[in-house]
């Protein structure tokens, strides 16, 4: 009798995993304020802003990291981007 053991491989989706995914970033000018708003449609409520495009992108990436960290800590379901 031949016996085989099946091992189930569990992949841990950690912060680095989610940060490596290509989340779409939307950059929108806020004309009344004169700055730019950044959002990530796949990550509800994840947004930031900046006075320049460069600052808005930097702030947006910081917001994405904080959003993902908080979601992981709270055990929330995190959407992955559709490519």
Secondary structure, 3 states (H helix, E strand, C coil): CCCCCCCCCCCCCCHHHHHCCCCCCEEEEECCCCEEEEECCCCCCCEEEECCHHHHHHHHHHHHHHHHHHHHHCCCCCCCCCC
